[in-house]
Amino acid sequence: MTAPSTFGLSSEARNLHWLLTNLVEEVPGIQSVAVVSSDGLLLLSSDPGHAEQSRRTRPVKGPRGSAADLATIVSGIGSLTIGAAKLMQFGGVKHTMVAMDEGSLFVMSISDGSLLGVHGSAECDMSVVSYHMALFVGRAGHVLTPELRSELRKSLEAESTGSAR
């Protein structure tokens, strides 16, 4: 994982970056992580600046772990499961897991419709990933205010325009 620049960010934003870095570095098998706002915008990722590069260099065969691709998938799965829960009248969605032959996808609600998405390898321990995601959500949920979401979004936009040069 390439550490994003946190220069000029608020202490809350730097703390979220730190929490995300710890999640990726401490949990074996995590390939990509994305925090997505309720409207589907990427707020925070494990590979900032690499989304545009991965789009240019790899053939278009579907997501391969970039956080921008992961954010799109997480947003879609989040919308689908929220709709299903409303239709079934079972209350809010806490987390979703998709197990595949060669990996796993985890989606967990943070706050105000924001979501945490994790793309894990086939070797990852699903219970360990889920536990650490819950820790992240518990620590990040109360600080993910509209102001902080706006700051994170602007930071990602500034980083992507800087990497496009």
N, C-alpha and C positions, 0 to 999 in steps of 0.2 A: 504494500500500500504506500502510495506517495502521500506524505503529510501535506495537507493544504496550508496555505499561508493564512495565519490568523491575525496578521498585523492589522491594526485599526479596528478590530471587531470588539464588541462589548464583552465583558467578562462572561455573561451568560452564553454568548455565541462560542467563545473560546472553550467554555466548559462542555458544551454539546459536542464540539469537534473532538475534545479530549475523550469524552465518553464513547464516541463512535470509534475512535482510534483504538481504545482499549477493547471494545467489543470485537473488533476484527483481529487484533493481535493476540488476544487471550483465548479465543475459541477456535480450536483446530477445525479446519474444513470450511470456514466461511470464505466465500469467494468474492462476494459483493454485497454492499449494504446501501440502502437508500431510505431517507426520510422524505415522505411525500405529504404535501398539504392536502386539505380536504378537496381542493379543486384540481388535484392531480399534478401540481407543480413540484419538481424536485427541489428540496430545501437543503439537503445535506447528503453527502455521499462518501463512500469509501474510496472512490477514485476520481476526485475532481480534476477536471482538465483532460481526462482521457476519453470522455464520451465522443467528442468530435473526431479525435484521432482514430478510435476504434471503428467509427462509421466509415472513415475513408479507407482504412487498410484491410478490413475483412470483407469477404463476400456477403451479400445480403441473404442469409439463411436463417435469420432469427437471432434472438438475444444470445449472447455468449458471456454475460456477466457484467457488462458495463452498467454503471448505476443509472444512466439515463434510460437504457432499455428496461432495467429492473423497475424504475419508477413508473414507467408506462404499464407494465404488467401488474405491479402492486396496486396501482390506481384502478385498473379494470377489475381485478379480483376483489378489491375492497368494495367497489360499487355493486358487483354481482352478489357478494355475500350479505351486504347490508340490505339489498333488495329482497333477497331470499328470507332473511330474518324478519323483515317487515311483513312479507307475504305470509309467513308461517306464524307470525305473532309470538316469537320466542324471545324478544328483547334484543339488546345490542349484541354486536359481534365482538368478541374479545380477541380471538386469534383464528387463523386459518393455516393449514399446512397441506402442501401438495407434495407427495412422495413420488419420485420418478425413478426410472432405472438407473440414471447416472447422476442423480442429485435431488435436492429438495428445495422447496420454496416455502418460506414462512412469512406470514403477514400478521402484524399485531397492531391493534388500535393504540394510539398514544393519547391524544386529547383533541377535542373539538373537530373530530373527523380526520386528523392527521394519522398517518400510518407509518410503521416501521416495516421494511421489507428486507429479508435476508435470503440470498442465494447461497446454498450450501452444497458442498461436494457429496458424492455418494458415501464417502467415508465419515462424514460428520455424524456426531451423536446427536440425534434430534432432541433428546431431553436436555442436553447441555446447552444447545443453541436456544431452545425455548426458555430455559432458566435465565440465561444471560440477556435475552431479549426483554424478559420481564423486568430484570434489574434496570436495563436501560430505560424502559418505559416509566418505571417508578421514579427514576431520578430525573428524567427529562420532561415528563408530562406537565409538571406544574410550572416549568419555566418557558414552555413553548407558547408564548403569548403572540397575539397578532403583530406586535411590534418586532418581536424576535423573528417571527416567520418572514416578515418583510426584509429585515436585515440579512437573513440567511439567503433569501432569494436574490437580493441585490448583489451579495458577495459572489454567488455562483455566476450571475450574469456578467459581472466585472471580470471574473476569472476566465470565463469562456471567450469574452472578447479579447482579453489579453493573450490567450493561447492561439487565437485565430490569426494573429499577426505573423 
